Amino acid sequence: MRPSSRLIALVLILTAMTVIVSVWRSDMNLPLLILWLALSALTVIDLALSAFSGRVKVQVDMPPQGFVGQTARLTVEIAPHRRSLPSGIEMRLDLAPELATPENTRPAILPASDGRRVKSSIDLGLSRRGQYAVHNLWLKWPSRLKLLDMIARLPIKKEITVIPDVSPVLSGAIQTQILPLESGQKDLRLRGEGSEFHQLREFAAGMDPRSIDWKRSARMRSLVVREMRAERNHQIILCVDSGRLMAEQLAGLSKLDRAINAALAMCWAAGLAGDLVGFYSFDSRPRLFVPALPGRPAFPRLQTLCAQLRYETQETNHTLGLTHLSGRLKRRSLIVIFSDFVDTITAELMIENIQVLARHHFIVYVALRDPMLSRLTEPEEMTPDTIARSVAARQILQERRAVLEKLARLGVLCLDSTPEALTTDLVARYIEIKSREMI
């Protein structure tokens, strides 16, 4: 409970009147005293009338889990104990900073109701992985005579676990992109001019004559063709850099979270294609290493491990991290490296170690391009500040292009994608690698 703006205004007016009258009319003390007593009595009566109306029951509903980068809806339902709800209720949440947004940190005025119950929803911003709590719910409403603001703190103690975003997997977008159903069959196959024999089929008009198996055709006395498919059981290692640069926010979400989301989508796509998937993370030193397993069984395990991956503040040691990975791999693999760099100088050690790794493995280097840099290169207004920003942005883009071109000359497949298109571009590149037998 606290005095309202109306009560504060009345007190200030009476104070000014008391000072003025005391200076000019000393015989008016009794009327002033009566006014003060009347205001005090009104305040006490207002408190007595409003005390019982503040007894409410609150029911809070919040999902136990949510995807990073999305929002979770918290629903609050308020009902009176006996009579009716007071009007003009304002609501504010006491929550973890990671869940706060400009919208849910401001007081929300609950909609009007019939006095029996009121229901409202608030969106929580899920900007970082981890487990976060909503501690208390604060309610404020005016008293009957609008002289007091009644305030109530209601403990909620609800928690939500923020996990990597696997919505493309759950929605079927990855399955649609990589392996559509063929002819109503249950098994899904990746079509391509691969090196693995799949089946024999009768020759039909329009088929490539070079695919005819002449020996079997002579034995069966009819033309049959060999149908090939892309080779399976390749080993794919998802290598995620969790150093300081990957903790940078990009379009409202850290680069590390975007890399983890894309890596999990890649894991699911590889599982559909019949490949083995492993996981490795490093920053200043090697962190997690999960040996390659079939993609579908590996997905839940990798999802759990990625949810626990911490945001590091130390610089990435590419020499130690990539050398350790090279020593753990016993066969040729497709290594997808999610990392980033600032300029050509800081990328020198990274390029040298990727070059060593590329001698025995096929490397896909994934970097996230900041869309803001492209907008800064073409400012709308020509001022000294915008020109300086434009020059700096152009220099950054040129150095990034130089590093990626150098990696491409070493035989590394580079993917410099925007945050929104990263998952789709990575799966599309994986399909290209499988169909062209580049591993």
Number of C-alpha atoms within 10 A of each C-alpha: 14 12 16 15 13 14 18 13 13 14 14 12 11 16 14 12 13 19 11 12 15 14 9 9 11 10 9 12 13 10 11 16 12 11 14 17 12 12 17 12 12 14 19 14 14 17 19 13 14 21 14 12 18 21 17 18 12 17 11 16 13 18 13 12 13 21 19 25 20 14 15 20 14 15 15 18 14 17 18 18 14 11 14 17 23 21 17 14 19 17 21 18 21 18 21 13 13 16 21 18 14 7 12 19 17 13 15 17 16 18 12 14 13 9 13 14 16 18 16 15 16 18 16 22 21 25 22 22 23 17 16 18 17 20 15 16 19 15 20 21 22 21 25 18 15 17 23 23 20 21 17 16 13 15 13 18 13 16 17 18 18 23 23 24 23 18 13 17 17 10 10 10 13 22 19 12 13 20 17 13 13 11 6 8 8 8 9 16 18 20 15 17 15 18 15 12 12 14 10 14 13 12 18 11 6 6 11 10 13 9 13 19 17 16 11 15 15 11 9 10 10 11 18 21 21 18 19 17 19 22 21 16 15 20 22 26 25 26 26 23 29 30 25 17 21 27 18 15 15 19 14 11 18 20 25 27 28 23 27 26 24 25 28 26 25 26 30 26 24 27 20 20 25 20 21 23 30 21 24 21 23 23 24 19 18 20 13 14 17 16 15 19 18 22 26 19 14 21 21 13 11 20 19 12 14 22 19 14 17 13 18 18 14 13 14 24 17 25 16 15 22 23 15 14 18 15 8 11 15 8 10 15 20 22 24 24 23 25 23 23 18 12 17 18 11 11 16 13 14 22 19 15 17 22 18 14 18 21 12 15 19 20 24 26 21 21 22 22 19 16 13 11 16 14 12 18 19 16 13 9 9 11 10 9 9 16 16 13 17 20 13 15 18 16 14 16 17 14 17 21 15 14 19 22 14 14 22 14 10 17 14 20 18 20 18 17 18 16 20 11 11 22 23 18 16 21 22 16 16 20 22 13 17 23 18 14 14 10 16
